């Protein structure tokens, strides 16, 4: 979720009902060398609480330094990323690479827990590949190091984001009598119906939504309405979609400047306008736009379209 869950999008998700937020993941090595981009990722507003700063890295000593630096920003918790499957992260020994070295993962977790008074949580996957789905053992051992919650994505590292998330092992972790900490499920939650089914079937304490929220922040509102009232509320109107997209542009521009915001916002347009008749050509124009001013002009054109039945 790098370049996705910055403050501009996090605040929108919060306004639509997300209970807990997590920053983009921050490189421990970047913090050791005091990189400006790493520092920027850790900034958040009081309106975003409760929020955790997520860190990742291959080196235990660097992770300890990163933990102490992150704590200075006063988040509500520190989250360790043991789940990112991206090659450039894994090849350097971070993220899901630690699934190949459980003793090191355990030592790193213990070191981070000992380095801060803040609660520490972990995000990880089922295992490295189909032959090593050892998440039940991993969860037990990490709990023993003092983490306060664990979020599990229902795929192995080898799957990346392909195939279907397997929630059965997430349920096995939750129903393991040794587990005393909250277990949060993640993977393929794209609607209120799916969210309710996963929570009821596997008994997890919470749901983490990542890719399902990209360009779709109202998913949090829809899930809450279904959980609390049994209502399947209608999708957002075109007017609301336009308003949300414009708000996102405004906030991203303030944080990152026009050029960078224009590039990073391209990931969101497909979601923001899904279900709008004949929107494809406009979406392509937005992706190709050379400035946010040009995007805003295209949004004016989109305002004249109709939603599909």
C-alpha positions in Angstrom: 0.0 0.0 0.0 3.0 2.3 -0.5 1.9 5.6 -2.1 -1.7 4.7 -1.3 -2.2 5.1 2.5 -0.8 8.6 2.9 -2.6 11.1 5.0 -4.7 12.4 2.1 -6.3 9.0 1.6 -6.2 7.9 5.3 -8.3 10.9 6.4 -10.9 10.1 3.8 -11.1 6.5 4.9 -11.5 7.7 8.5 -14.3 10.0 7.5 -16.1 7.0 5.9 -15.8 4.9 9.0 -12.4 3.2 9.2 -11.7 2.5 12.9 -8.0 2.2 12.9 -5.4 3.5 10.4 -1.9 2.4 9.6 0.7 4.5 7.7 2.5 3.5 4.6 5.3 1.1 5.6 8.5 2.9 6.5 12.0 1.5 5.8 14.1 0.9 8.9 17.2 1.6 6.9 15.7 4.8 5.7 15.2 5.9 9.3 18.7 4.9 10.2 20.0 7.3 7.5 17.4 9.9 8.4 15.9 9.9 4.9 13.4 12.7 4.4 10.9 10.4 2.6 10.9 8.0 5.6 10.3 10.8 8.0 7.5 12.2 5.9 5.7 8.9 5.9 5.4 8.9 9.7 3.5 12.2 10.0 -0.1 12.1 10.8 -2.9 14.4 12.2 -4.7 13.9 15.5 -7.9 13.3 13.6 -6.4 10.1 12.3 -6.1 8.4 15.7 -5.9 5.6 16.5 -3.1 5.1 14.1 0.0 2.9 13.9 3.3 3.5 12.2 4.3 0.5 10.2 8.0 -0.4 9.8 9.9 -3.0 7.9 13.5 -4.1 7.4 16.0 -6.9 7.3 18.2 -5.9 10.2 17.3 -6.3 13.9 19.5 -3.4 15.0 18.0 -1.1 12.4 14.5 -2.1 13.3 15.2 -1.2 17.0 16.5 2.2 15.9 13.5 2.6 13.6 11.1 1.7 16.5 12.6 4.4 18.7 12.5 7.0 16.0 8.9 6.1 15.1 7.9 6.3 18.8 8.9 10.0 18.8 6.0 10.7 16.5 3.7 9.4 19.3 1.6 6.9 17.3 -0.9 4.7 19.1 1.1 1.6 18.2 4.0 0.3 16.1 3.2 -2.3 13.4 5.9 -4.6 12.0 5.4 -5.6 8.3 6.3 -9.2 7.8 4.0 -9.6 4.9 5.0 -7.4 1.9 5.7 -9.8 -1.0 7.2 -7.2 -3.4 10.5 -8.4 -4.9 12.5 -5.3 -4.2 11.6 -5.6 -0.5 12.0 -9.4 -0.2 15.3 -9.4 -2.0 16.7 -7.1 0.6 15.5 -9.4 3.4 12.5 -7.3 4.5 8.8 -7.9 4.6 7.7 -11.5 3.8 11.4 -12.6 3.5 11.3 -13.1 7.2 8.8 -15.9 6.7 11.8 -17.9 5.5 13.7 -17.3 8.8 11.3 -17.8 11.7 14.1 -17.6 14.4 15.1 -14.2 13.0 11.5 -13.1 12.8 11.0 -14.0 16.5 14.2 -12.2 17.6 13.3 -9.1 15.6 9.8 -9.0 17.1 11.2 -9.4 20.6 13.7 -6.6 20.0 11.0 -4.2 18.7 8.7 -5.0 21.6 11.5 -4.3 24.1 12.5 -1.1 22.4 9.3 0.7 23.1 6.5 1.2 25.6 4.0 1.4 22.8 1.9 -1.6 21.8 3.5 -3.6 19.0 1.4 -5.4 16.3 2.4 -7.6 13.4 1.1 -7.9 9.8 2.1 -11.1 8.0 1.0 -13.9 5.6 0.2 -17.6 5.8 3.8 -18.6 5.0 6.4 -18.4 2.3 4.7 -20.9 -0.1 2.2 -23.7 -0.3 4.6 -26.1 1.4 5.3 -23.9 4.4 2.0 -22.5 5.6 3.2 -22.3 9.2 1.1 -19.3 10.4 -0.3 -21.1 13.4 3.2 -21.7 14.8 4.3 -18.2 13.7 1.4 -16.5 15.5 2.0 -18.4 18.7 5.7 -17.6 18.8 5.1 -13.9 18.0 2.5 -13.7 20.7 5.0 -15.1 23.1 7.3 -12.1 22.3 4.7 -9.7 23.5 2.9 -8.4 20.4 -0.6 -7.1 21.1 -2.4 -8.2 17.9 -1.7 -10.0 14.6 -3.1 -9.3 11.2 -2.9 -12.1 8.7 -3.2 -11.9 4.9 -4.7 -15.1 3.6 -2.0 -15.7 0.9 1.5 -17.0 0.9 4.4 -14.8 -0.3 4.6 -16.9 -3.4 1.1 -16.1 -4.4 1.7 -12.4 -4.2 -1.8 -11.1 -4.8 -2.9 -13.8 -7.2 -5.6 -16.5 -6.7 -8.0 -16.4 -3.8 -7.2 -15.6 -0.2 -7.5 -18.7 2.0 -9.1 -17.7 5.3 -9.2 -21.3 6.8 -5.7 -20.8 8.3 -6.6 -17.4 9.6 -9.5 -19.1 11.3 -7.2 -21.8 12.7 -5.1 -19.1 14.3 -8.1 -17.4 15.8 -9.5 -20.7 17.1 -6.1 -21.9 18.5 -6.8 -22.1 22.3 -3.2 -20.8 22.9 -4.0 -17.5 21.2 -5.0 -14.7 23.5 -4.4 -11.6 21.4 -6.8 -10.2 18.7 -6.5 -11.9 15.3 -7.3 -9.6 12.4 -8.2 -11.1 9.0 -7.1 -9.6 5.6 -7.6 -10.6 2.0 -10.2 -10.1 -0.7 -12.7 -8.1 1.4 -14.4 -6.1 -1.3 -17.9 -5.8 0.0 -20.1 -5.7 3.1 -21.4 -9.2 2.4 -17.9 -10.7 2.1 -16.8 -8.8 5.2 -19.7 -10.3 7.2 -19.2 -13.8 5.9 -15.5 -13.8 6.8 -16.0 -12.4 10.3 -18.9 -14.8 11.1 -17.3 -17.9 9.5 -13.8 -17.5 11.0 -14.5 -15.6 14.2 -11.8 -13.0 13.7 -11.6 -10.0 16.0 -11.4 -7.5 13.2 -10.9 -7.0 9.5 -8.1 -5.3 7.7 -9.0 -3.8 4.3 -6.2 -2.7 1.9 -6.6 -3.0 -1.8 -10.4 -3.2 -1.5 -10.4 0.4 -0.3 -8.4 1.9 -3.2 -10.7 4.4 -4.8 -13.4 2.9 -2.7 -13.3 4.5 0.8 -17.0 4.1 1.2 -16.5 0.4 1.7 -16.0 1.2 5.4 -19.4 2.9 5.6 -21.1 0.1 3.8 -19.6 -2.6 6.1 -20.6 -0.7 9.2 -24.1 -0.2 8.0 -24.4 -4.0 7.3 -22.8 -5.0 10.6 -24.8 -2.6 12.8 -28.2 -2.5 11.0 -28.2 -5.3 8.5 -28.6 -2.7 5.7 -27.0 -3.0 2.3 -26.8 0.7 1.5 -26.6 1.8 -2.2 -23.3 2.7 -3.8 -22.3 6.4 -3.7 -23.8 8.7 -6.2 -21.8 10.3 -9.0 -21.9 13.5 -7.1 -20.4 11.9 -4.0 -17.7 10.2 -6.1 -16.8 13.5 -7.7 -16.7 15.2 -4.4 -14.5 12.6 -2.8 -12.1 12.5 -5.8 -11.8 16.3 -5.6 -11.2 16.2 -1.9 -8.5 13.6 -2.3 -6.8 15.7 -5.0 -6.9 18.8 -2.8 -5.4 17.0 0.2 -2.8 15.2 -1.9 -1.7 18.4 -3.5 -1.1 20.1 -0.1 1.0 17.1 1.1 3.0 16.2 -2.0 2.7 19.0 -4.4 1.0 18.9 -7.8 3.5 16.8 -9.8 3.8 13.9 -7.3 0.1 14.0 -6.4 -0.9 13.8 -10.0 1.3 10.7 -10.6 0.2 8.9 -7.4 -3.5 9.6 -7.7 -3.7 7.6 -11.0 -4.1 4.4 -8.9 -7.5 5.7 -7.6 -9.5 6.8 -10.6 -10.7 3.3 -11.6 -12.2 2.8 -8.2 -13.7 6.2 -7.8 -15.7 5.9 -11.0 -16.5 2.2 -11.1 -20.1 1.7 -12.2 -20.3 5.0 -14.2 -21.5 4.5 -17.8 -18.9 5.2 -20.5 -16.3 6.3 -18.0 -13.4 4.3 -19.4 -12.3 7.0 -21.9 -12.3 9.6 -19.2 -10.4 7.4 -16.8 -7.7 7.0 -19.4 -7.6 10.7 -20.0 -7.1 11.2 -16.2 -4.3 8.7 -16.1 -2.6 10.5 -19.0 -3.2 14.0 -17.7 -0.1 16.1 -17.2 -1.4 18.2 -14.4 -4.1 18.2 -11.6 -5.7 21.1 -13.4 -6.2 18.9 -16.4 -7.7 16.2 -14.2 -10.1 18.6 -12.7 -11.3 19.7 -16.1 -11.9 16.0 -17.0 -13.9 15.6 -13.7 -16.2 18.4 -15.0 -16.9 16.2 -18.0 -17.4 13.1 -15.9 -20.0 15.1 -14.0 -22.3 14.9 -17.0 -22.3 11.1 -17.2 -24.9 8.7 -15.7 -24.5 5.8 -13.3 -25.2 2.3 -14.6 -28.3 0.5 -13.4 
